Amino acid sequence: MVNISNAVEDEIRKKLPYPLGDLVDLAYNYWWSWNRRATKLWEYIDPEHWREYKNPVKLLLDTPQDRFRELLRDDDFMNLYELVMDQFHAYMNQRSTWFSTNYPKWDKPIVYLCMEYGISKSLPIYSGGLGILAGDHVKTASDLGLPFIAIGLLYKHGYFRQEIDQDGRQVEIFPEYKPEEMPIKPVLDKEGKPLRIEVPIGEGIVYARAFEVNVGRVKLYLLDTDVPENSSDDRTICDYLYNAEMDKRIKQEILLGIGGMMLLKALEIEPGVIHLNEGHPAFANLQRITWYMGEGLTFTEALSIVRGTTVFTTHTPVPAGHDRFPIREVRKRLEKFLNGRDELLELGREGDQLNMTLLAIRTSSYVNGVSKLHAEVSKKMWKDLWPGVPLNEIPIEGITNGVHIMTWVHNEIRKLFDRYIGKVWREHANIEGIWYAVERIPDDELWEAHLEAKRQFIELLRKKAIERNRRLGIDDPIPAIDEDALVIGFARRFATYKRATLLLSDLKRLKKILSNPERPVYIVFGGKAHPMDKAGKEFLKHVYEISKMPEFRGKIFVMENYDMGSARLMVAGVDVWLNNPRRPMEASGTSGMKAGLNGVLNVSIYDGWWVEGYNGKNGWVIGEETTEPETEVDDPKDAESLYSLLEEEVVPTYYDNHSRWVYMMKESIKSIAPRFSTHRMVKEYMDRFYSKAMSNHIWLTRENYSGVKDIAAWKDRITTSWDEVEIRDAKVEGNRLEIRAYLDGIRPDDVEVELYYGVRAEGYDIEKPHILELRHSEKVGENEWLYVYEGNALRHLGDPCWHYAVRIHPHHEKLPHRFLLGLVKWKGLD
């Protein structure tokens, strides 16, 4: 294993008086980011500095030594310090975890790759939902004790800081971050020199340095190419997250995938399972295939190991969200790596493009969408990969996203949970039964906790407005927000399908809702448009322009630079969380989960996670409870529904039925907190995917790869003969069905023949089919076998409402999914 060291860390240690030296270990571990006492400790040192940067390393660097001597004499600080360090050490040294209890024999790490991570505001390598989800996944892996390693990239300028000019135009500011001032450490090799990873890009080598980020018990490694050994152009590969230049974007994904695997080798880490979070890191599997081929395995054998041990999560139903690059451009940048092995690129080919999502799917055995509805949408998107396979049997599953509760629950709400539920919720957040104790919370205490969160959010909004006015030289009084009034929050990326302007489509009606002096309503918008998304920027500008109209001034607010820091206050500090995308474009959506666990009520389109989360008592649905896709034609109908909801349900309930509102807040917490926590989500990944992939690893690599050689030979035998396989005669006499199947040399044990029947839905589709296996009884000709079924399942044969067919598909007990190969032959009986 390589050494980890940091000159800045040594500098801070020399600066700190005894016994405050442990502050360094705490500063370099993001555990503090989800421990309220720890963040209070940092704030105690210098409140203004902490509010500005939320960066403990920079805080320790910038704080004078005299201040630390002063803190040594402060009993309140020292008591808090000792308490926090005791908690930190207990957490880091905990031996019995959920993972160690449930998987005591596990001996290899799970490696997770993602383009972005939202760990904290002080590590600005995230842009939105994907990164926040990845950060919550990593934190929960730490909480549960998984042997988890994450890999990403370190961006010099991160994502942009948003400013809004006087005309409402978004201005992107790209600050340059200094790694030495961040809670990250450079990785050194065994000789104490900066570790260098050699990544083949183009005809040569690009060198990458590595940084280690401690997130509780999990290591997150970040790669960056800004080193003297590289050309000036290659030094800028990691300048920006989601670089718009195709050349840089392809190189980033090569660095993440292939470079990530090279890093593991340098760290002497052998993964048991690989989890690709989105298609960006899919090149990792090409590297793994080449390594196995280098050990003497065939392409099929190498692919079988890689595929059997890979989990892939797709996050978007939006076509633009799936990276596609001209295959000639990818080949050019992978020239040295490929070394003539073009069959690797064929795994992701889509015409003359390389589709990174397609590459990930074809090299993974376990594929999932991020909600139940998104899984169904994904099956339709990628159904051509499994021709002839019914939609409900396409091997894409749904594991619904969640949120890391300790990160996103407001401190005042957390105190209530501790007092009335007990601290058991912190380690067992996914157990629904414990959350019924939310009923014990007195209504007035819950409401007062919510009002305190609301006050803090209003103060943040006011400060941001003051700072903006000062920057722009605007002498403009900041309108006050009444904390007792209804506040609606809308904060997400300004993509057009998210329809930020839906609520602004009828200004006359909106004015009536917002301007009732007896029932005032405020709306706060937050979020960034992608720098290249002109339409999204126009949406943001339109919202801003309306907020400055006389009739909406002081009623509609646009908050600059929505990030993790402001999100934590906003999701708890508004009363209503608004979400109105065009269905089914919201694959999951986690902001509503964060709001819901704080008792904020969701008003949402029936899409993404809300299809599973809504129970009729914990919020409202805009429009109909249907999962049918929407287009622009549906916008007026949804706007009408939203206005009616506000006029007839939301506003009257808030002002006229306080007890009902608080009841709904409690219902929101107890229904959303357990089911949409990352504790539930990560345990689900562990039980449904990781454990199976690890079992595959053990079986495939046992006894000098005897397992993979067995299944690869089976695959070769199947694919060679499959074109000739057919179901020939099908004869029904009473309750007996006889099928003659021609197998072209394939053994009967290599296939399954099934009776497939049920009530017709549309055409030959069957919503809930019955599937019965036929047994083979005898050989009836050269490569021809008889399969028989006897029973009363045939009693509806001939009824036009029922559909009957038989099918044949490959079968192997170690195949992760019966249709993983996408091979099936059908014959109708109707």
Secondary structure, 3 states (H helix, E strand, C coil): CCEECCHHHHHHHHHCCCCCCHHHHHHCEHHHHHCHHHHHHHHHHCHHHHHHHCCHHHHHHHCCHHHHHHHHCCHHHHHHHHHHHHHHHHHHCCCCCHHHHHCCCCCCCEEEECCCECCCCCCCECCCHHHHHHHHHHHHHHHHCCCEEEEEECCCCCCCEEEECCCCCEEEECCCCCHHHCCCEEEECCCCCECCEEEEECCEEEEEEEEEEEECCEEEEEEECCCCCCCCCHHHCCCCCCCCCHHHHHHHHHHHHHHHHHHHHHCCCCCCEEEEECCCCCHHHHHHHHHHHHCCCCHHHHHHHHHHCEEEECCCCCHHHCCEEEHHHHHHHCHHHHCCCCHHHHCCEECCEEEHHHHHHHCCCEEEECCHHHHHHHHHHCHHHCCCCCHHHCCEEECCCCECHHHHCCHHHHHHHHHHCCCHHHHCCCCHHHHHHHHHCCHHHHHHHHHHHHHHHHHHHHHHHHHHHHHHCCCCCCCCCCCCCEEEEEECCCCHHHCCCHHHCCHHHHHHHHCCCCCCEEEEEECCCCCCCHHHHHHHHHHHHHHCCCCCCCCEEEECCCCHHHHHHHHHHCCEEEECCCCCCCCCCCHHHHHHHCCCEEEEECCCCHHHHCCCCCEEEECCCCCCCCCHHHHHHHHHHHHHHHHHHHHHHHHHCHHHHHHHHHHHHHHHCCCCEHHHHHHHHHHHHHHHHHHHHHHHHHHHHHHHHHHHHHHHHHHHHHHHCEEEEEEEECCEEEEEEECCCCCHHHEEEEEEEEEECCCCCECCCEEEEEEEEEEEECCEEEEEEECHHHHHCCCCCEEEEEEEEECCCCCCCCCCCCCCEEEECC
